[in-house]
Amino acid sequence: MITTVAEEYRLEVVWAWDEASWNFKGACDSANEQLTIRNLLENTWRWWKIKTWQNWVERVVESIDWVWTKVQIYTNVFNELVKQKESWEISDQELFDTSVELWERMLHDLIAMNVDDLRDWEMAIAVTNIIDINHLKWIRWKVFADSMAKAMWNVITELDIAMTAWETAILWEPKKVSQLLWLIDDIWASLTQVLDLDISEVAKNKIRAILDKAYSKTSIIHSDLEFNIWWTWLWVVWTAEKLVELKPWQRIIALQEKPTKDWIIWPRSNWITAIRKYMTSLAWEWWENLTFEEFCDKIWVEEAYKIPERLTAELSWLKMWDIATGKTTVFNPLVSRSLLWWLGNNPIADISSIIHVTWNPWRKIKDWLRWNDDLWINIDLTWVKIPQIIELIQILCNVSDEDAIWSWNMWIPYVVICENDWAEEIIRKAFEEWYIAKDIWEIILSTGGSYISNFWFWWSSLKI
């Protein structure tokens, strides 16, 4: 029996911190041993730079703080899964397996957010993480620690990008949270005393109902998992430039997000807060755990009728979290290891530009390519299918095509521009490694005239 605050702190924070840190470190160390780039990892955790095979491995300190908003969909689903396990609706194995899937999707998305933004010829070697997490107890803590460790191992070996679990800090609630909990306890005690007064049974029953509801909701909120992940990444800086000059008649190869097993396309972490805001306005809090049919019942009938039959058929009986999330495709391993060809070797294709175009692709293409007034881009996007969650939001919240394309990954997240003769080889190599690739047109010489942009379902030209 815990009798002191110090003892409670020791058990719930110090020991839990050690257990989580060793769990994650063991999984990461084991998986890192499987990597093809493991020779590059020697001593990188202790030195800013090391010389390896005549290349510099450099740690770039780019902390991305407040990832909490991006992981909240996953934590909300995890918390609901734990409740289902506690009420015997799902088994231990179902809870564990689905939790691993959730954290894999989350890690893919956070890694892609870092390494796919490398715009020159860098190879992503490793990402590091620091996790700040609220203290947990019993089954919730055990499942989180075990399932996150398993997800880390899976993601490392799948992406060939190392991860290091630098620190897992188990935190007590902030002072304001503790103060609010004390206030709730005080109100609870005061209202309970009112039940002893000589008042009607109707009034007593109403007070009991309010207290029971408040107690239930407070217990759920207080026990829920919350955490924040701070990320940095390490990369290889090439000793010789691997990109060729951008010029007319080069081909534009689109690398598209791989769908989930249910053919759901995920828009990556771009403006995920906006997705949560729109969905909460439609179906209130905890919308993530509704089925698509339950979601349709929650919104206005007139709104549900707006959803096309094609989309309804695609989403039938899926959970909304399974529609709103997916395993983000990380493109850096394909580009840096296969197309630009490992350390010290020549590229297998002449590539002029590699562009991560999620969020406002028009501006990103314009800004990331070398500026040249004589060049335009012709692209054919008639074949593209936008993420289903975005289509739902556009239909139900009257979001215009223009507003949507300035906010989310609406079509393709990644573009490679190459010499014409190498287009087929790049597409072949991409498909060989289970990426989706398509030749979507070419760089052309400007013929004058005005700026044209007809968005993604038409032929489009963009001056760069």
N, C-alpha and C positions, 0 to 999 in steps of 0.2 A: 504493500500500500504506500502510495506517494504521500509524504507528510510535509514536505517543504517545497518552496518555489525552486530552491537550488536543485533538489532531487528531480523535480519535474523538468527543469531546464536540461539537466544532464541526460536524462533518458530521451526526451523528445527532440532535443536540438543537437547536442554534442554527439551522442551515439548515432542518431539518425543521419546527421551530416556525414559522419565517418562511413556509415554503411552505404549511403548513396554514392559518395565520392569513390569508394573502392569498387562498387558495382560498376559504375560508368567507366572508371579507369581500366578495370580488368577487361571489359568488353572492347573498349577502344584499342588497348594494347594488343589484344588477341587478333582483332580484325586487321590492324595496321601491319601485322606480320604477314598477311596474305597479299599485300599490295605489290604491284609491279614497280612502284616507285619507292619501295621501302629503303633502298640504299641511300636515297636522298634525305631520308628522315633522321639519319644519325646526327646527333648533337644539335639538331635545329631547335629543340625545345630550350636550349641553354644560351645560344648565341644569336645575335641579330643577323649575322651573315656567315655563311661558310662557303668555302670553295670546293666544289664537287664536279669532277669531270669537266673542268674548265668552264663551268657555268656558276653563276651566283644564285644561291637560294636566299631570297630576301623575305623577311617577315614584314609585312606591311600592316601598320597599326591603324586599322579603320574600324573602330568599335561602332556597331549599330545598336544604339540604346533603345529602350522601350519597345522591344519586340512584342511585348505583352498583348497589344491590340491585334497582332497577326496570329497569335496562338490561341486566342480566346475561343474560337469555334471548336478547336480540338479539346480544350479543357472542359468546355460545356458538355460535349458529348461524353467525355470520360467520366465526368461527375454523374451523368445520367446512367451510364453503364454500371457504375458502382451501386447506385440505388437499385437498379434492376437485379443485380446479383444479391443484394441484401434481402430483396423480397422474393428470391428464388425464381425470377422470371428467366434468367440466363444462367448458364453453368460457369464454373471457374475457368474452364478452357475457352469458352466464348468471350468472357471478359478479357482474358489475357490476349487472345488472338486479335480481337478487334482493337485493343489498346495498342498493340504493336503496329497494326495497320495505321492507326491515327498518327502515332509518333513518326512513322516512316514518311507519311505525307507531309507532316510538319517540317521534318528535317530536310527533305528534298526541296521544299519551297524556300527555306531559309538559306540553304547552301546555294541554290540557284540565284537567289537575290544577291549573293556576294560574287560568286565566281563567274557567272555569265556576263557580268558587267566589265570583265577584263577585255579591253578593246584593241589591244595591239597584238602581241604574240606571246603573252604570258601563259604558262601552264599552271593550273591550280594544283598545288601540292597538298595542302591541308587547311582545315578550318579548326579553330579552337572555340571552346564555349565556356562560359561562366553562367551557372544557373542560380538564380535567387528564387527560392521557393518557400511558400508558407509551410509551417510544421504540420505534419500529418500523423495520423494514428491508424493502427490496425490494418485492415485489408486494403484500404485506399493507398496507404503508403507502400505496402509490400508490392502490390500490383504495379504501381507507378515505377518504383525502382527497378523491378525485374523487366517490365515491358519496355521501358525506355532504353535499358542496357541492350536488350535484344534488338530493338530498332536501330540503335547506333551501330551495332555489329553488322546488321543487314545492309544498311545504307553505305557504310564504308566499303564493304566488299563489292557492292553493286556499282558504285561510282568510281572506284579506284582513287578516291580522295580521302586522305587520312583525317581523323578527328582526334582531338585531345580533350579529355575532360579535365580542364584546369581546376575548377573548383565548383562544388555544389554547396551553396550556403543555405541552410535551413533557418528561416527567420520567424521570430514571433510576430504577432500582429502589431501594426503601428499603434502609437499611443492613442490616436483618435478612434481607432476601431475598438480598442479596449475600453475607452471612455463610453462609447456608444453601447457596448455590451453591458457595462455596469449600469447605465441609464435604463436599459431595457429590463434588467433584473430588478431595479428599484421600482419601476412602474408595475412590473409583474407582482411584486410583493404587496404593493399598495392596493392594487385591484383585487388581489386575493383576499385581503383583509375586508374589503367591501362586501364580499360574499357572506361574511359573518353578521352583517347588519340585518336589521329587520326590513327587508325589501321583498318585493314580489318574486315568485319563482321564475316568472317570465324574464324579469331583469337579470336574475342570477344566471339563467341559462344563456342569455345573450352575452353576458360577461365571460362565462366559461368558454363559449364558442370563440369569442375574440381572442382569449388567452391561448386556447389550444392551437388556433390558426397561427398566431404570432410565434408561439413556441416552436411549432413545426417548421415554419419558414426560417426562423432564426437559426435553428439547429442545422438546417440544410445549407444555408449561406455560410455559416461558420465552419462547416466541415469540408466545404468544396476546395478542390485543388486550384491553386493559382501559382503561376511562375513567370519569370522573365528571363530571357536568354540574351546574353551579350556575346556578339560574334566578332572575331577578327579572322583574317585569312593569311595564308602564306602562299607565295607563288615563285615560280622560276622566271627570272628575267633573262631572255635570250641574249646570247653574246653577239649574234648577228641578226639583222632585221629579216623577218620571214615574209613580210607582205610586199607585193609588187605594186606598181603605180596604178591608180585608178584611171581608166581611159575608156573611150567609146567602145561599144559592141561587146563588152564583157557581160557575162550572164549573171542573173540574180537567182540564187538558190534559196528557197524558203525551207526552214527546218521547223516543223510544226509540233505542237504538244502531242504526246502519245495519249490516247484516251484511256480511261479506266476499263476494267473488265466489262462494265455495263455501257461502254462507249460514251461516257461522260467526259467532257473537256473542261479542264480547270483553268481559270484565268490568271493563275499565279497570285502572288501576294499584292499585286498592284491594286491599290485602293480597296483593300479587303475591308477596311473600316466602313467605307461607303456601302459595300455589299451588306454588311451587318446592319447598318442603319436602315437601308431600304427594306430588308427582310423583317427586321423588328417592327417597322411601321406597318407592315402588312399582316404579320401573324404574331406579334408580341414576343416577349422574351421566351427563350428555350424553343424557338422555332426549329433549331437544328435537329431536334430529335423527333419531329413530326414525320410521318410518311407523306408522300406527295398528295395522297387523297385527303389526309387530315389537314394538310396545308390548304388545299382547295376549299375544304369545309370552313376553315377559319376566316378566309377572306370573303368579301362580298360576293354573292352569287353572280351579280352582273360582271364582276371582275374575272371570276373563274371561267365564265363563258368566253372571255377574250382569248384564252389560251388555245392555240390551234390543236386539232386532233393529233397531228403528227407529233407535237411536243408532248402532249398528254400520254401518248403511247410509249414514247421513249422513257418517260419518267415514272411510269406506272409502278407503284408499290416500292419505290426506292425511298430511303430516308433522305430528308432534306440535306443532312450533312454530307451524304454521299453524292448529292448533286452539286453542292457548294464547294466541295474539296476534291482534289485528285492528287496523284503522285506526279509532281512537277518534273518535267523532263529537263535534266541538266545537260547543257550542250558543250560545256568546256572540255570534258574528256574526249569527245569525238573530234572537236576542232584542234585542240592542242596536241593530243597524242596520236591521232590518226591522220588528219589532214595536214597539219603543220609538222608532223612527224618527229616525235620524240626528241631527246637531247642530242645535239651535235650532228644530226643528220639533216638531209635536205627534205623540203616539203614534197608530198606526193602530188600537189596541185599548186598552180599559181593563183594565189588568192590576194585580192587587193583590199578587201574590207570584211570585218566580222562585226555584226551589229546586233546588240540585244535591244529589240524594238518594242518591248512591252511598255505600256503607258505612253500615250501620245506618239505613235510611230512616225507621224509626219515630221514632227520636230526632231525626233531622234535620228531619223535617216538623214535629215538635212544637217544636223549638228555634228554627227559622228563621221560622216564621209568628208574627205578633203574637199574643200570648197572649190568649185570650178564653174564659172558662169556659162561655159560652153556645153555643159553636160546636163541632161535630164534623165529621169528614170521612167521607163515604161513598165507597168506591172499589171498582171491579170489576176484578179482575186475572185473571179466568179465561182471558183471551186471551193472556197473556204466556208467552213461551218463554224459559227461563233459558239462560245461556251453556253450551255443551256441555262445556267444561272443568270447570265447576262441577258439572254433573250427573255427570260421570265421577268426580270426587273424592267427591261425596256417596255414590255407589253403592259405590265401591271402598274408601273409608276410613270408611264408616259415620258421615258427618257429618250431623247432624240438620238439618232445615229451620230450626229456630230458631238454631242455631249458624251456619249458612251465611248467613242473612239479616242477622246481626249482623256479618258479616265482609266480604261481597262485594256487588257490584252484581248483584242477583238478578232484577231485573225491569226497572225503568226508571231511567235515570240523572238525568232532569231533569223538572221539573214547572213548569207555568205555570198560575196561577189567575187567572181573568178574569171579567168581567161576562158574564152568560148570553148576551147578544145578540152577543158578539164571538167565541164559541167556533168557529163555522163559518168565520169569516174567518181566525182564527189557524191552524186546521187547513189551510185552503186555501193560505195563504201558506207554511206549512211544507212541504207537498207540492210546491208550485211550486219551492221551493229544494232539493228532494230530501232532506227530512228525513222521518222517520216520526213521525206524530202521531195521537193518539187521545183522544177524550173519555172519561174513565174515571169520571166521576160528579160529585159536587157537594159544596159546603159546606152543612151542614144545621144547624138549631137543635137543641141537646141536649134530649132528652126525659127525662133522668135515667137511672139504672141504672148498671151496672158497665162497666168498661173492656173492650172487645172487640177482639181481634186474632186473626184466623184465617189470617194469612199470605197468600200471593199467589194461591193457586188457589181462593179462596173470596171471597164478599162480606166486606169488612172495614170496620170502623168504628174510627176513632182519635180519641180526645178530644185536643184541643190546648189 
